[in-house]
């Protein structure tokens, strides 16, 4: 059979091709055609795969972006809600503080009125008592006793007034101090 492959084909161009050359040409053309078809199919498959991967990545990126945007919007809404709550609590603390201050002023005023009334009554009683004195010595003793008791009453009243003012100031600033403490703790926790 080797002799058949080497035999020139009869009738043809001046340069005759051998059977082997024809078979090799056909085989080469088929190989090139198959290679081109395989390469085309591979490129097409890779392109489709790349397009599918790109599409999936784009959808994932879009979903992640939408999720991040939603989270930021939710955090912003929560922050505004928290800010409103804080503002309301601060306003309530100011109202409670003003109410405590008003109670303190009312208590101090009532105490002062009561002291003034008692002091006036004691003074009138002392004046009656002194007007009935039979001697200068008795008058001086009554006056000294009244002055001593009036001074002691005054000092006791000042002590009570100081206690009322101190308690009033403490009660007045307590709601504000609680809000400041709560705000500081919240800010420290946020860091």
C-alpha positions in Angstrom: 0.0 0.0 0.0 2.9 2.3 0.5 3.4 2.2 -3.3 -0.2 3.5 -3.7 0.4 6.5 -1.6 3.5 7.4 -3.4 1.9 7.0 -6.9 1.2 10.2 -8.7 -2.4 10.8 -9.7 -2.9 10.5 -13.4 -4.1 13.4 -15.4 -3.6 16.6 -13.7 -1.4 19.6 -13.6 2.1 19.5 -14.8 3.2 19.0 -11.3 1.2 16.1 -10.1 0.3 15.5 -6.6 0.7 12.3 -5.0 -2.1 10.5 -3.1 -0.3 11.2 0.1 -0.3 14.9 -0.6 -4.0 14.9 -1.3 -4.8 12.9 1.9 -2.6 15.1 4.0 -4.2 18.2 2.5 -7.6 16.9 3.3 -6.6 15.9 6.8 -5.0 19.2 7.4 -8.1 21.1 6.2 -10.3 18.9 8.4 -7.9 19.4 11.4 -7.9 23.2 10.9 -11.7 23.2 10.4 -12.2 21.1 13.6 -9.7 23.3 15.5 -11.5 26.4 14.4 -14.8 24.9 15.3 -13.5 23.7 18.7 -11.9 27.1 19.4 -15.1 28.9 18.4 -17.1 26.7 20.6 -14.7 27.2 23.5 -14.6 31.0 23.1 -18.4 31.0 22.8 -18.8 28.8 25.9 -16.2 30.9 27.8 -17.9 34.2 26.7 -21.3 32.8 27.9 -19.8 31.7 31.2 -18.1 35.1 31.6 -21.3 36.9 30.8 -23.2 34.7 33.3 -20.5 35.3 36.0 -20.6 39.0 35.3 -24.4 39.0 35.5 -24.3 37.1 38.8 -21.6 39.4 40.2 -23.6 42.5 39.1 -26.8 41.2 40.7 -24.8 40.4 43.9 -23.3 43.9 43.9 -26.7 45.5 43.3 -28.2 43.4 46.1 -25.3 44.3 48.5 -25.7 48.0 47.6 -29.4 47.9 48.1 -28.9 46.1 51.5 -26.2 48.7 52.5 -28.5 51.5 51.5 -31.4 50.0 53.4 -29.2 49.5 56.5 -28.0 53.2 56.3 -31.6 54.4 56.0 -32.7 52.2 58.9 -29.8 53.5 61.0 -30.6 57.0 60.1 -34.3 56.5 61.0 -33.3 54.9 64.2 -30.9 57.7 65.0 -33.6 60.3 64.4 -36.0 58.4 66.5 -33.4 58.2 69.3 -32.8 61.9 68.9 -36.5 62.6 69.3 -36.7 60.4 72.3 -33.7 62.1 73.8 -35.2 65.5 73.1 -38.5 64.5 74.7 -36.7 63.1 77.8 -34.6 66.3 78.1 -37.7 68.5 77.9 -39.4 66.3 80.5 -36.4 66.7 82.7 -36.5 70.5 82.3 -40.2 70.5 83.2 -39.6 68.3 86.3 -36.7 70.6 87.3 -38.9 73.7 87.0 -41.7 72.0 89.0 -39.2 71.0 91.7 -37.9 74.6 91.8 -41.4 76.0 92.0 -42.2 73.6 94.9 -39.0 74.8 96.7 -40.0 78.4 96.2 -43.5 77.7 97.5 -42.2 75.8 100.5 -39.7 78.6 101.3 -42.4 81.2 100.9 -44.8 79.4 103.1 -42.1 78.9 105.7 -41.2 82.6 105.5 -44.8 83.7 105.9 -45.3 81.3 108.8 -42.2 82.6 110.5 -43.1 86.2 109.9 -46.6 85.7 111.4 -45.2 83.9 114.4 -42.5 86.5 114.8 -45.1 89.2 114.7 -47.3 87.5 117.2 -44.4 86.9 119.5 -43.4 90.5 119.2 -46.9 91.7 120.0 -47.1 89.3 123.0 -43.7 90.6 124.2 -44.8 94.2 123.8 -47.9 93.5 125.9 -45.8 91.7 128.5 -43.3 94.6 128.6 -46.1 97.2 128.8 -47.2 95.5 132.0 -43.8 95.5 133.6 -43.7 97.0 137.1 -40.1 98.1 137.1 -37.3 98.9 134.7 -35.5 95.9 135.9 -38.5 93.7 135.0 -38.8 95.5 131.6 -35.1 94.8 130.8 -35.4 91.2 131.8 -38.5 90.8 129.6 -36.9 92.6 126.7 -33.7 90.4 127.1 -35.7 87.2 127.2 -37.7 88.3 124.1 -34.6 89.3 122.2 -32.9 86.1 123.1 -35.8 83.9 122.0 -36.4 86.0 118.9 -32.7 85.6 117.9 -32.8 81.9 118.5 -36.1 81.6 116.5 -34.5 83.6 113.7 -31.4 81.4 113.7 -33.5 78.3 113.7 -35.6 79.7 110.9 -32.5 80.5 108.9 -31.3 76.9 109.4 -34.7 75.5 108.2 -34.7 77.9 105.3 -31.1 76.7 104.4 -32.3 73.1 104.5 -35.3 73.9 102.3 -33.2 75.8 99.8 -30.6 72.9 99.7 -33.3 70.3 99.3 -34.9 72.4 96.6 -31.7 72.9 94.7 -31.0 69.2 94.9 -34.5 68.3 93.7 -34.3 70.9 91.0 -31.1 69.6 89.5 -31.8 65.9 90.0 -33.7 65.4 86.7 -31.1 67.4 84.8 -28.3 65.5 86.3 -30.0 62.2 85.5 -30.3 63.2 81.8 -26.7 64.4 81.6 -25.6 61.1 83.2 -27.7 59.1 80.8 -26.4 61.1 77.8 -22.8 60.7 78.8 -23.3 56.9 79.3 -24.9 56.7 75.9 -22.2 58.6 74.2 -19.5 56.5 75.9 -21.2 53.3 74.9 -21.4 54.5 71.3 -17.7 55.0 71.1 
